[in-house]
């Protein structure tokens, strides 16, 4: 029987440079430990409801016998401002790991093996008073498997 309790969207995302994580422990598709280098933390972005998304595209070449999973994370950050601009400059310069919290309070790790990169986006003022003033950012990565779930028990430790 299908469960009709699921909702779309993402609530939050945490980023860290790929090289700042030393160990990821995964069992049966669930990450139970993420060990960071001393003094390093994930940076959290709380997202505006119903604006951001995560998509994983399965990419298969029957002829070549290959399969990989193309991850695409699209986030919206409202309001053009210097502090957000400066953070975007840093995100763009790094290969990243990202933990995404979806609308069902499940967490997923992007870029586990190869990292993810900021590959596109824009900043816009909008035209009318009701238009968005802010940034749209797209992060992409290619992985050998779908994003593993992250145990909710380790989320608090990401920013510590």
Protein Blocks (a to p, Z undefined) as FASTA:
>chain_A
ZZffbcedjfbdcdddfklpfbdcdeehiafbdcddehiacddddddehkbccddddddd
fknopacdddddddddehiafklmmmmmmmmmpccddddddfkopacdehklnopadfbd
cddebjblmbccddddddddddfbdcddddfklmmmmmZZ
